[in-house]
Amino acid sequence: MKQCLIVDGSRVIRRVAARILEDLQFEATEAEDASSAIEACRHKMPDAILLDGHLAAMSAVEFLRLLRRDANGAGPVVIFCTTENDTDEITDAVGAGANDYLLKPFDRESLENKFAELSLLGVERAEHASL
């Protein structure tokens, strides 16, 4: 089973994302901040990371730079999640190592479609998401 780390300061967002991901056959783990997320990645590098664009203490860009410098940090597909369609912010995140972005609030359909676009879902699920 693939693993996805959900990094978001909002417990509600983490729980909603975890429920959706579990339905998509992912093992969902949660981190409320970037420091906890780095520790989780050092313990077990996930296949995917949903990363909130507005984290306290350490920015998402700083997290991405730390992650990508790690020996296994190139592996996870990182989806930068933001509430604003700010092209500079998205460009900075992609430049630091995010694979793609997703606007919040997201729902099951948008999250499933993004995971399908990034080849994170099994063939059957990806076909369903594209319908």
C-alpha positions as CSV (number, residue, x, y, z in Angstrom):
1,M,0.0,0.0,0.0
2,K,1.3,3.4,-0.9
3,Q,1.8,6.0,1.8
4,C,0.9,9.7,1.7
5,L,2.0,12.2,4.3
6,I,-0.4,15.1,4.8
7,V,1.3,18.2,6.1
8,D,-1.2,20.9,7.2
9,G,-1.7,23.0,10.3
10,S,-5.4,22.3,10.2
11,R,-6.5,19.1,11.9
12,V,-9.8,19.2,9.9
13,I,-8.0,19.4,6.6
14,R,-5.7,16.6,7.6
15,R,-8.6,14.4,8.6
16,V,-10.6,15.1,5.4
17,A,-7.6,14.4,3.2
18,A,-6.8,11.2,5.2
19,R,-10.3,9.9,4.7
20,I,-10.2,10.6,0.9
21,L,-6.7,9.0,0.6
22,E,-7.7,5.9,2.6
23,D,-10.6,5.4,0.2
24,L,-8.0,5.6,-2.6
25,Q,-6.1,2.8,-1.0
26,F,-3.3,5.0,0.6
27,E,-1.9,4.7,4.1
28,A,-2.3,8.3,5.3
29,T,-0.1,9.8,7.9
30,E,-0.3,13.3,9.3
31,A,2.0,16.1,10.4
32,E,0.9,19.4,11.7
33,D,4.1,21.3,10.8
34,A,7.2,21.1,8.6
35,S,9.5,20.0,11.4
36,S,7.2,17.0,12.2
37,A,7.0,16.2,8.5
38,I,10.8,16.2,8.1
39,E,11.0,13.8,11.1
40,A,8.3,11.6,9.6
41,C,10.1,11.5,6.2
42,R,13.4,10.5,7.9
43,H,11.6,7.7,9.7
44,K,9.8,6.4,6.6
45,M,9.8,8.3,3.3
46,P,6.3,8.4,1.8
47,D,5.3,7.9,-1.8
48,A,3.4,11.2,-1.8
49,I,3.2,14.4,0.3
50,L,0.2,16.8,0.4
51,L,1.9,20.0,1.5
52,D,0.1,23.1,2.9
53,G,1.5,26.2,1.3
54,H,1.2,28.2,4.6
55,L,2.9,26.5,7.4
56,A,4.1,28.0,10.7
57,A,7.7,28.2,11.7
58,M,9.2,26.7,8.5
59,S,7.8,27.7,5.1
60,A,6.7,25.1,2.5
61,V,9.6,26.2,0.3
62,E,12.1,25.6,3.1
63,F,10.5,22.2,3.8
64,L,10.8,21.3,0.1
65,R,14.5,22.3,0.0
66,L,15.3,20.2,3.1
67,L,13.3,17.3,1.7
68,R,14.9,17.3,-1.7
69,R,18.4,17.4,-0.1
70,D,17.8,14.2,1.9
71,A,19.3,11.0,0.4
72,N,15.8,9.6,-0.3
73,G,14.1,13.0,-0.7
74,A,13.8,12.8,-4.5
75,G,11.3,10.0,-4.3
76,P,8.0,11.5,-3.0
77,V,5.6,13.2,-5.3
78,V,4.9,16.5,-3.6
79,I,1.6,18.3,-4.2
80,F,1.7,21.9,-3.0
81,C,-1.7,22.9,-1.6
82,T,-2.7,26.6,-1.5
83,T,-5.8,28.7,-1.1
84,E,-4.6,31.3,-3.5
85,N,-3.9,31.1,-7.2
86,D,-0.7,33.1,-6.7
87,T,1.6,32.2,-9.6
88,D,4.7,33.5,-7.8
89,E,4.0,31.3,-4.8
90,I,3.3,28.2,-7.0
91,T,6.4,28.9,-9.1
92,D,8.6,29.2,-6.0
93,A,7.2,25.9,-4.6
94,V,7.8,24.1,-8.0
95,G,11.2,25.6,-8.2
96,A,12.0,24.2,-4.7
97,G,10.8,20.7,-5.6
98,A,7.0,20.4,-5.6
99,N,5.8,18.3,-8.5
100,D,2.4,20.0,-8.9
101,Y,-0.1,22.1,-7.0
102,L,-3.7,21.8,-5.9
103,L,-6.0,24.6,-4.9
104,K,-7.8,24.4,-1.6
105,P,-10.5,23.7,-0.6
106,F,-10.1,20.4,-2.5
107,D,-12.7,17.6,-2.6
108,R,-12.4,13.9,-3.4
109,E,-12.8,14.4,-7.1
110,S,-10.1,17.0,-7.4
111,L,-7.7,15.1,-5.2
112,E,-8.3,11.8,-7.0
113,N,-7.8,13.6,-10.4
114,K,-4.6,15.1,-9.3
115,F,-3.3,11.8,-8.0
116,A,-4.3,10.1,-11.3
117,E,-2.5,12.9,-13.3
118,L,0.6,12.2,-11.3
119,S,0.4,8.4,-11.8
120,L,-0.1,7.8,-8.1
121,L,-3.2,5.7,-8.5
122,G,-3.5,2.1,-9.7
123,V,-4.6,1.6,-13.3
124,E,-8.3,0.9,-12.4
125,R,-8.5,4.0,-10.2
126,A,-6.8,6.3,-12.7
127,E,-9.2,5.2,-15.4
128,H,-12.1,5.9,-13.0
129,A,-10.7,9.4,-12.2
130,S,-10.4,10.3,-15.9
131,L,-14.1,9.5,-16.6
